[in-house]
Amino acid sequence: MKHPKYVLPVIVISQFCCTSLWFAGNGVINDLAHSFGLDGDAMGHLTSAVQFGFIIGTLVFAVLAIADRYSPSKVFMVSAVLGAAFNLGVIWEGNDLSSLLILRFLTGFFLAGIYPVGMKIAADHYEKGLGKSLGFLVGALVVGTAFPHLLKDLTGAYPWKAVLMATSSLAVFGGLLMVLVVPDGPYRKEAQRTELSACVSVFKNKEFRAVAFGYFGHMWELYAFWAFVPIMLQKYGLSHSTANFNIPLLSFVIISMGGLACVLGGYMSEMVGTKRTAFIALFLSGACCLVSPMVFDSGSPSLFVGFLIFWGMVVIADSPLFSTLVAQNAPAELKGTALTIVNCIGFAITIVSIQGITAIMTITESNSLYVILAIGPILGLIALRKKISLPIPKGA
């Protein structure tokens, strides 16, 4: 079925604009700490607040089947406007840690109506080539997530509040663009009622369960890596006098290069298969976790940054592929609910890994602490290995 050529680019632009809300707090964390007297572990807590809000939001959206019962574009727009409003609330001078955590929680809650709903909109428009389409879409999420770091670098001469104002403005623009330009897709099948059992019933499918568990392993690593990229750069710079890093700019480059990896992974999946491509990416990112201590101890800043860029690419390359597999193995009328509940569980896992790394950092400065992130990819690979047929190398 043919679609207007503008549909996918508009979804991608809207997703980029709205997901810039995600790490808006991380982009100005040092300014928040200075302005509101926050402790050194505030970044981990503020990041987890967004994740926790997203979890509760996705749970509510999934249980009520909101993306399947109502126009996804309208859900996306309302969520974008409300998320932007709570993101902007961070600039209030009367904030303290408690109010900041609440505001970031509410921003995360309405991101649940943006990220998975954006994937639902794409799945409603593209049945064939969904992996490639979601590659562009998740690529937009990655660049949007990294964008606050670039904004911080570009607005260095302006007050830190400019970053929050810019990301909120982008989110409102993205929400309006989606609702005004993108109609409901031809493959959308509307759910007639709320099915509280749907969140459980989708897991009865063995294939669905395998790819969901692979996704959960991927999520254990992903957001912890993203959250601590600036910390990795800062620590390496302090440990090696030869390293003079522009941390906001490098953080943007390292995270945003994952957007390119998502697009390349989408094209690669059409040649070698979606599952196989996801397996390879998950294997490579797990390997990065395991070898990270050796690279972090190296005396070469170029090697260190190059390694982080590669890690930033493979850590996210499988994300759109897992989303594709989830959508393809869920009933058509529950596609939105399936994507949302899997996102909900996946992001719950990110809180555990982020808080775990935060806690470990208070008791040790060892560069080996990021090895713990390999747990997710290893378990994810085990889940996928039972359902994937990999080529046997010649001579084996």
N, C-alpha and C positions, 0 to 999 in steps of 0.2 A: 504494500500500500504506500502511495506517494504522500509525502508530507511537504508543507511549505518549507523552503530551505532555511527560513529564518528561525524555525522553532528551536532547534538544538542550540544555535548561538545565543538566543535569548535566554534559554534555561541556564546555560553556562554563565552568562554575564550576571544574571540574577543570583545564581548560587555564589559566585565570587563576591558580589557586593554584600550579600547577607551574612555569609560565613566569616566576613572580616570582624564580626562581633566576637568571635570565639576567643581569640587570644589578644583582644584589645587591652585587657588588664595586664597581661604578660608583657606587652610591648612597652608599658610605662611603669613596670613594677618598681623600679628604683625610685621613681618620682612619687609613687603612691606611698612607698615606705618612708620617704623623707617627709612628705606632706602630712601623713596621718600617724606617724610614729609606729610603723609596723615592725615586727621582728623579722629576722632573717629567713624564717621558714614560711613567711606569708605567701610567697609565690605558689608553693605546693598546695596550701590551703585554698587560695583563691582559684587556682586551676581546678582543684577537686570540687569546689563549689559549683563551678560551671558544669562539670561532668555530672555531679549529683542532680543538678537542676534538669539537665538533659535526660537523665535516667527517669526521674519522676515524670517529666513531660512525655517521654516516649511511652511510658507505662500507661499514662492517662489516655494518650492518643490511640494506643493500641487497643486497650480495653474497650474504649468507646468507638473504635473503628472510625475515627473522625476522617482520616484520609480516604476511606472507602465509601463513606456515607455522604460526604459533602464534596463540592468542587475543590480539587486539590490546589488549584491556582488561588482560590479565595482563601483557603486555609493558609497557604504560603504567605499571602499578602498581609493578613491579619497578624500572623506570627512575626513577620519581619518588622512591622510597625511597633508592636509591643516590645519585642526584643530590643529594638533601637531605643525605645524610651527608657527601659531599665538600664541599658548600657550607658546612656547619657547621664543617668542619676549618679554615676561615680564621680562626676565633677563637683558635686555639692560639697562645700567646704566643711559642713558639719558631720561628715562621715567619720566613722571609726571602723575597726575591723569587723564588728558585728554587722553593721549596715552594709559594708562593702561585700561581705559574704552573702547577705540576702540579695543584694542587687545582682551579683554575679550568678547566684542561684536562679533568679528569675530570668536573667538573660539566657541561661542554659535551658530553662524550661521551654522557652519559646523557640529556641534553636531546634527543638524536637519537631516543630512545625515547618522547618526549613530544610534541613539536610535530608532526612528520610523521605519527606514529602516531595522534595525536588527529584529524588530518585524514582519515586512513584510516578511523577509526571512524565519523566523520561520513559519509564517502562510502559506507560499508557500510550506513548507515541511511537515507540520503536520496539518491535518484537524481534525482527531480524537485525542482527548487528548491535544487539543491546550492549554487549561487552564493550564495544568501541565507543558507543554513546555514553555509557557510564564512565568510561575512561576519561573523556572530556569533562564530565560532570564532577567527578571526584578530583580531577586535576584542578578544577576551579575552586573546589573546597580547600585544597592544599595551598594554592596561591592566596586565597582569601584568608586562610589561617595565618599564613606568614606575613601578610600585608601590613599589620600593625607594626612589625619590626622595621619594615622599610619606611613607613610613615614616621616613626620615631626618628629615624636617621634623617629624613628629608625635612622634618619640622624642628630640627634641633635648635633653631633660633627662636622658636615660638614656644608658648607655654605648653606643658604636657597635655593639657585639656584639649588641645587641637586634635590630638589623635582620637580621643573619644568622640568629639564632635564630627570628625570626618567619617569614622566608621558607622556612626548612627545615621548620618546623612546617606551614606552609600546603601545601608540596609533598607531605608525607606524607599530609595530610588529603585532598588532591586525588587522589592515587593510590589510596587506599583507597576513596574515593567512587566512582571510575570502576569499579573491579573489582567492587564490591559491588552497584552499581545498574545499570550499563549492560551488557547481554548482547551477544554477537556479533550483528552486523546481518544483516538478511535478504538483502542484496545481496552479502554476503561470499562470495567463491569462493576456497577454500583451495588454495594451491599445494602440489603433492605432493612436490616436491623442489627442491633448490637449483639454480638455473640461472645459472651465472656469466656467461653471455652476455646475460642479460636486461637488464643495465645499459647495454649497447650497442644491443641490438635495438630497444628502445623508440624510439630516435632515428631509425630508418629511416622512420618515419611523418613526412611533410613537415609536416603540420599540427601534430603534437606538437613537432617541432623548432622551428617558428616561435614557438609560445607559450613554449617553454622558453627560447629566446634572448631573448624579450621579458622573461621573468622574470629572467634573468641581468642584463640592463641595469638593471632595477629594483633588484636587490640591490646593485649597485655603489654606488648612492646611499644606500640605506635605512639600513644599520647605521652607516655613517660619519656620517650626519646625526644619528642617535640618540646615538651615542657622544660627539659634540662639541657637543651642545646646551648642556650646562653651561659648556663652554669659551667658546662664543659669547656666552652671557649674561654670564659673568665679564669677558670682554674688553670688551664694550660698556659694562658698568658702570664699568670702570676708565677707559675713554676718554671717558665722558660723565658729568660730575659730577651731572647731573640724574637719572641712572638709579640707583635704589636697589632692586635686585632681591632677592627671596627666591629664590635659585637652586634649591634642592631643590624647592620648591613649583612654581615656574614650569616647571622641567624636567618634572615630573610632568604638568602641564597640557598642555604642548606635545606631549609624546609620547602621552599618553593620549587626546587629542582625535582621534588617528588611529583609535582604536577606534570612535568614532562614525562616522567616514568610511567604515570598512569595512562597517558595517551599512547606511549610506545607499547605498554603492556596490552592495551586494548587491541592494537593492530597485531601484536604478536599472538594474541589468543586466537585470532582468526586463522592463523597459519598452523599453530601447534596444539590448539585446544585451550579452553578457558581454565579447566582444572589443572592441566599440566603447567601452564604459565603461572598460575597462583602458587603451585607447589614450588616451582623454581624460585620465585621471589621470596617466599616464606623461608626457604632453605638459606638463601643468601643473607637475608636480614638476621636470621638466627646465628649464622656464622659470624656476622659483624659483632654481635653481642659477645661472642666467645673470644674473639681476637682483640677486642677493644682495649684490654689492659696493656697489651704490647704496644699498640699504636699510641695510646695516651702517654706511655713512658718514653716514646721516641723523641729525639732532639730535633726533628724536622717539622717545622710549622706547616710547610707545604704538604707533607705526607699526612699530617693530622687533619688539615682542612679538607684535603682531597678524600680522605677516608670518611669524614663526616658527610660530605656531599654524596658519596656513593651510598652510604648508609641511609641518608635522607631519601634517596631514590628507591632503594629496594624495600625500605620499611613500609612504604605506602603503595607500591606498584600493584600489590595483590588486592587492595581494598575494593576497587570497582569490580574486580573479577569475582570476589566473594559475593558482592551485592547482586551481580548478574546471576550467579548460581542460586542464590536465595530466591530471587524473583522467578526464575525459571522452574524451581521445584516447589513453588507454593501455588495453591488454587488461585485462579484468576480473580475471584471475588474477594480474596483475602491477601492479595499481593501487598497492599499498603500496610496492612496489619503485620504481615510476616516480616517485611523490611523493618518496621518500627520496633517490634518486640526483639528482634535479633540485635538491632542497634541498642536497645535498652540494656540488654544483658551484657553486650560488648562494652558499653561505656561504664557499667557497674564495675567491670573487671579493671578498667583503667584507673579507677579511684584506688583500688587495692595496690596496684603497681606504683602509682605516683606517691601515695602515702608511705608505701614500703620503702621506696628510694629516699624519700624525705626523712624518714625515721633513721635509716641506716647512715645517712650523711651526718647526723648529729653525733654519731658514735665512732665514725671512722672517716678518714680522708683517702682511703685506698681507691686507686683507679680500677680496682676489680669489682666495684659494687654494681656496675652495669651488666655484669655477666648474668645477674639474676633475671634480666629481661629475656634471656634465652629460653627460660622455662616455657613461655607462651608459644613461640615458634616450634619448639620440640613437640609439645603436646598437640599443636595444630597439625604438624606433619604426620604424626601418628594417626590422627583422625582421618586425614586425607588419604594416607597411604593404603587404607583398607578399601578405598573406593576408586583408586586411580591406577591406571596401567601405564607405567613408565617404560620408555625404550631401554633395552638392554645393550650396553656398549659393546662394540665389536671386540672379540677376543675375550669377553668375560665368560 
